[in-house]
Amino acid sequence: MKAFIFTAGYGERLRPVTDAMPKPLAPVLNAPALAWALVLCRRAGIADIICNLHHRGDDIAGFFARNGNFGFSVAFSREDPILGTGGGLKKCEKLLEGGDFIVLNGDVVMDLDIARLIDAHRSSGAIATVVLYRHPGDPTVAQVGVRGSEVVDFKNFLGTGVESGLVYTGAAVLSPAIFRYLEDGFSSVVYTAYVEIIQRRGLSFFTHGGYWHDIGSPASLHDVNMRMLEREAEVRTLMEVLPGVEVAAVSGGAAIAREALVERSVVGDGCAVGSGAVVRNSVLLPGARVAEGRVIENALVLGDGVIN
């Protein structure tokens, strides 16, 4: 089985972070967010990966190249202009032929059991099985309507009024039949293929019960780092299958003065924290600088500025 990883994106909501790096390379415990998708593939025995590229695509391709593609067979699909989730998949139809394939987002942190997902998909006999997650926040946000074992609506697009408290994670198992419903050019896989399949009563779902964090804003990037600090040992063990990926609250390439205080924070590669500085509950992105005596709390720091 192959995996398609979405790494192309606009990135506006995460700016100015994405002016410095593409969103899939945004660090979580100093490991690029993209590494989580790769770990899921490795654990499931998936060897062939296709990534679409748009914003700072060379940086993402370089991440793979510097690490020998982590032992995967990797193909890239460059998009100019960007094609969206539907058009991006359609462009790769030839690369994905030959059987069912996995779809993952490169800017999501989750512990999805892909083997169980594949089993559920094959048992369903559906064209597509989307992965849903019970959102711990506002249950009305981006809900997916479900009834029985099937998806019946996305964000009430079809006017069903069905609520579930479940949101779409961006992950799915798709059969090659999905390409019949996709369009060339910019489009959304949800509002082309999935909606059409729903109307034909063939969209299955799998409920993910672990963790799922979408990196869509500076606040969410800060939040996921704080949450994953509590799982640092677990994350380090997970990432052992990807040699070359650092997992650490404080990068080995950071310089912290002896008189500085760093508490419950993530400090990136090339960061400098000056004498007498205090950093609490914060994330210092690679290359961030905290001047002598400065106090940083509950913040995401890029360069020498707080951005959330």
C-alpha positions as CSV (number, residue, x, y, z in Angstrom):
1,M,0.0,0.0,0.0
2,K,1.1,3.6,-0.8
3,A,0.7,6.8,1.2
4,F,-0.1,10.2,-0.1
5,I,1.0,12.9,2.3
6,F,-0.4,16.4,1.8
7,T,2.5,18.9,2.4
8,A,1.3,21.6,0.0
9,G,-0.7,24.4,1.7
10,Y,-1.2,28.1,1.8
11,G,0.1,28.7,5.3
12,E,-1.6,32.1,5.8
13,R,-3.0,31.2,9.3
14,L,0.4,30.2,10.6
15,R,2.3,33.2,9.3
16,P,4.9,34.6,10.0
17,V,6.0,31.0,11.0
18,T,5.5,29.8,7.4
19,D,7.6,32.7,6.1
20,A,10.5,31.0,7.9
21,M,9.6,27.4,7.2
22,P,6.9,25.3,5.5
23,K,4.2,24.3,7.9
24,P,5.0,20.5,7.7
25,L,8.5,21.4,9.0
26,A,7.2,23.4,12.0
27,P,8.8,21.7,15.0
28,V,7.0,19.8,17.7
29,L,9.5,18.8,20.4
30,N,12.1,19.8,17.8
31,A,10.9,17.1,15.4
32,P,9.3,18.4,12.2
33,A,5.5,17.9,12.2
34,L,5.9,15.9,9.0
35,A,7.8,13.2,10.9
36,W,4.6,12.1,12.6
37,A,3.1,11.0,9.3
38,L,6.3,9.2,8.4
39,V,6.3,7.4,11.7
40,L,2.7,6.2,11.1
41,C,3.7,4.9,7.6
42,R,6.8,3.1,9.0
43,R,4.8,1.4,11.8
44,A,2.3,0.2,9.2
45,G,4.9,-1.2,6.9
46,I,4.2,1.4,4.1
47,A,7.3,1.9,1.9
48,D,6.1,4.1,-0.9
49,I,5.2,7.7,-0.3
50,I,4.0,10.5,-2.6
51,C,4.1,14.1,-1.3
52,N,2.7,17.1,-3.1
53,L,4.7,20.3,-2.8
54,H,3.9,24.0,-3.1
55,H,4.9,26.5,-0.5
56,R,8.7,26.2,0.0
57,G,8.6,22.8,-1.5
58,D,12.4,22.6,-1.9
59,D,12.7,22.8,1.9
60,I,10.5,19.7,2.2
61,A,12.3,17.8,-0.5
62,G,15.5,18.8,1.2
63,F,14.3,17.4,4.5
64,F,13.9,14.0,2.8
65,A,17.1,14.2,0.9
66,R,19.3,15.0,3.9
67,N,17.9,11.9,5.6
68,G,18.2,9.5,2.7
69,N,14.4,9.6,2.4
70,F,14.3,7.7,5.7
71,G,14.4,4.5,3.7
72,F,11.2,5.2,1.9
73,S,10.6,5.3,-1.8
74,V,9.5,8.9,-2.2
75,A,8.0,10.7,-5.2
76,F,7.1,14.4,-5.3
77,S,4.3,16.2,-7.1
78,R,5.0,19.9,-7.5
79,E,2.0,22.2,-7.8
80,D,2.1,25.6,-9.3
81,P,-0.5,26.8,-8.8
82,I,-1.7,24.9,-5.8
83,L,-4.4,22.3,-6.6
84,G,-6.2,21.7,-3.3
85,T,-6.9,18.4,-1.7
86,G,-8.9,17.1,-4.6
87,G,-6.8,18.4,-7.5
88,G,-3.6,17.4,-5.7
89,L,-4.8,13.8,-5.5
90,K,-6.1,13.8,-9.1
91,K,-2.7,15.0,-10.4
92,C,-1.2,11.9,-8.8
93,E,-3.6,9.3,-10.2
94,K,-0.9,7.5,-12.1
95,L,1.4,7.4,-9.1
96,L,-1.3,6.0,-6.9
97,E,-2.7,3.3,-9.2
98,G,-2.6,-0.3,-8.2
99,G,-4.8,-0.5,-5.1
100,D,-6.0,1.2,-2.0
101,F,-3.9,4.0,-0.6
102,I,-3.6,6.0,2.6
103,V,-4.0,9.8,2.8
104,L,-2.3,11.8,5.6
105,N,-1.7,15.4,6.4
106,G,1.9,16.5,6.9
107,D,1.0,19.2,9.4
108,V,-0.9,17.0,11.9
109,V,0.3,15.2,15.0
110,M,-1.6,12.0,15.7
111,D,-1.0,8.4,16.9
112,L,-3.3,6.8,14.4
113,D,-3.2,3.0,14.1
114,I,-3.1,2.6,10.3
115,A,-3.2,-1.2,10.4
116,R,-6.6,-1.1,12.2
117,L,-7.8,1.6,9.8
118,I,-6.9,-0.5,6.8
119,D,-8.7,-3.5,8.3
120,A,-11.8,-1.4,9.0
121,H,-11.8,-0.1,5.4
122,R,-11.5,-3.5,3.9
123,S,-14.3,-4.9,6.0
124,S,-16.6,-2.0,5.0
125,G,-16.2,-2.6,1.3
126,A,-16.5,1.2,0.8
127,I,-14.8,3.4,-1.8
128,A,-13.4,5.5,1.0
129,T,-13.0,5.4,4.8
130,V,-12.3,8.7,6.5
131,V,-10.8,9.0,9.9
132,L,-12.8,11.1,12.4
133,Y,-12.0,12.3,15.9
134,R,-14.1,13.4,18.8
135,H,-13.1,17.0,19.2
136,P,-12.6,18.0,22.9
137,G,-13.5,21.6,22.2
138,D,-16.6,23.2,20.6
139,P,-18.6,20.3,19.3
140,T,-20.1,22.4,16.6
141,V,-16.8,23.2,14.8
142,A,-16.4,21.5,11.4
143,Q,-18.6,18.6,12.4
144,V,-19.0,15.5,10.2
145,G,-22.5,14.1,10.3
146,V,-22.7,10.3,10.7
147,R,-25.5,7.8,10.9
148,G,-24.8,4.2,11.7
149,S,-21.6,3.2,10.0
150,E,-21.7,5.9,7.3
151,V,-20.9,9.5,6.9
152,V,-23.9,11.5,5.8
153,D,-22.7,15.1,5.8
154,F,-19.7,17.4,6.1
155,K,-20.3,20.7,7.9
156,N,-24.0,20.4,7.0
157,F,-23.1,20.9,3.4
158,L,-25.9,18.6,2.3
159,G,-28.4,20.2,4.8
160,T,-29.0,17.0,6.9
161,G,-28.6,18.8,10.2
162,V,-26.9,15.7,11.6
163,E,-24.5,16.4,14.4
164,S,-21.9,14.0,15.9
165,G,-19.2,15.9,17.7
166,L,-16.7,14.3,15.3
167,V,-14.3,16.2,13.0
168,Y,-12.4,15.0,10.0
169,T,-8.7,14.5,10.7
170,G,-7.6,14.7,7.1
171,A,-6.6,11.0,7.1
172,A,-8.4,8.4,5.0
173,V,-8.0,5.1,3.1
174,L,-9.2,5.5,-0.5
175,S,-9.7,3.0,-3.3
176,P,-8.7,3.9,-6.9
177,A,-12.4,4.4,-7.6
178,I,-12.1,7.7,-5.8
179,F,-10.5,9.2,-9.0
180,R,-13.8,8.9,-10.8
181,Y,-15.1,11.7,-8.5
182,L,-12.1,14.0,-8.6
183,E,-11.5,16.9,-10.9
184,D,-8.4,18.4,-12.6
185,G,-7.5,21.8,-11.3
186,F,-8.2,23.3,-7.9
187,S,-10.8,21.4,-5.9
188,S,-11.5,19.9,-2.5
189,V,-11.7,16.1,-2.0
190,V,-14.5,16.7,0.5
191,Y,-16.8,18.8,-1.6
192,T,-16.2,16.8,-4.9
193,A,-15.5,13.2,-4.1
194,Y,-16.7,12.7,-0.6
195,V,-20.0,14.5,-1.0
196,E,-20.7,12.6,-4.2
197,I,-19.9,9.3,-2.5
198,I,-22.1,10.1,0.4
199,Q,-25.0,10.5,-2.0
200,R,-24.3,7.1,-3.3
201,R,-24.2,5.7,0.2
202,G,-20.6,4.6,0.2
203,L,-18.5,6.7,2.6
204,S,-17.4,4.8,5.7
205,F,-15.6,6.2,8.7
206,F,-13.1,5.1,11.4
207,T,-13.1,6.8,14.8
208,H,-9.6,7.6,16.1
209,G,-9.4,7.4,19.8
210,G,-5.9,8.6,20.5
211,Y,-4.6,12.1,20.1
212,W,-4.9,14.4,17.2
213,H,-3.5,18.0,16.9
214,D,-3.8,20.2,13.8
215,I,-1.1,22.8,13.4
216,G,-3.1,25.6,11.9
217,S,-2.2,28.7,13.8
218,P,0.6,30.0,16.1
219,A,-1.6,29.3,19.1
220,S,-2.1,25.6,18.0
221,L,1.6,25.2,17.4
222,H,2.3,26.4,20.9
223,D,-0.5,24.2,22.3
224,V,0.7,21.0,20.7
225,N,4.2,21.5,21.9
226,M,3.0,22.0,25.4
227,R,0.8,18.9,25.2
228,M,3.5,16.8,23.7
229,L,6.0,17.8,26.4
230,E,3.9,15.5,28.7
231,R,4.6,12.7,26.2
232,E,8.3,13.4,25.6
233,A,9.5,9.9,26.4
234,E,6.8,8.3,24.3
235,V,7.5,10.6,21.4
236,R,11.2,9.9,21.6
237,T,10.5,6.1,21.4
238,L,8.2,6.6,18.4
239,M,10.7,8.6,16.5
240,E,13.5,6.0,16.9
241,V,12.3,4.6,13.6
242,L,13.4,7.8,11.9
243,P,17.2,8.2,12.5
244,G,18.3,11.8,12.2
245,V,15.1,13.3,13.7
246,E,15.7,15.0,17.0
247,V,13.2,14.8,19.8
248,A,14.0,17.0,22.8
249,A,12.5,19.7,24.9
250,V,15.8,21.6,24.5
251,S,17.7,21.1,21.3
252,G,21.3,20.1,21.5
253,G,22.0,23.1,19.2
254,A,20.6,25.6,21.6
255,A,22.7,27.9,23.9
256,I,21.3,28.7,27.3
257,A,23.2,30.8,29.7
258,R,23.9,29.3,33.1
259,E,22.0,32.1,34.9
260,A,18.9,31.7,32.7
261,L,15.8,29.8,33.8
262,V,13.9,27.6,31.3
263,E,10.8,25.9,32.7
264,R,8.3,23.6,30.8
265,S,9.4,25.0,27.5
266,V,10.6,23.8,24.1
267,V,13.8,25.4,22.8
268,G,14.8,24.9,19.2
269,D,18.0,24.5,17.3
270,G,20.2,27.6,17.2
271,C,18.3,29.4,19.9
272,A,20.1,31.6,22.4
273,V,18.8,32.5,25.9
274,G,20.7,35.2,27.6
275,S,21.9,35.5,31.2
276,G,19.1,36.2,33.7
277,A,16.3,35.5,31.1
278,V,13.3,33.5,32.2
279,V,11.3,31.3,29.7
280,R,8.2,29.5,31.0
281,N,5.5,27.5,29.2
282,S,6.9,28.7,25.9
283,V,8.2,27.5,22.5
284,L,11.3,29.1,21.0
285,L,11.4,28.2,17.3
286,P,14.7,27.5,15.7
287,G,17.0,30.5,15.8
288,A,14.9,32.4,18.4
289,R,16.7,34.8,20.7
290,V,15.8,35.8,24.3
291,A,17.9,38.8,25.5
292,E,19.5,39.0,28.9
293,G,17.0,39.6,31.7
294,R,13.9,39.2,29.4
295,V,10.9,37.2,30.7
296,I,8.9,35.1,28.2
297,E,5.8,33.3,29.4
298,N,3.1,31.3,27.5
299,A,4.5,32.4,24.1
300,L,5.7,31.3,20.7
301,V,8.9,33.1,19.8
302,L,10.4,33.5,16.3
303,G,13.6,35.5,16.0
304,D,13.5,37.9,18.8
305,G,9.7,38.5,18.8
306,V,6.7,37.0,20.4
307,I,4.1,36.0,17.7
308,N,1.1,34.8,19.8
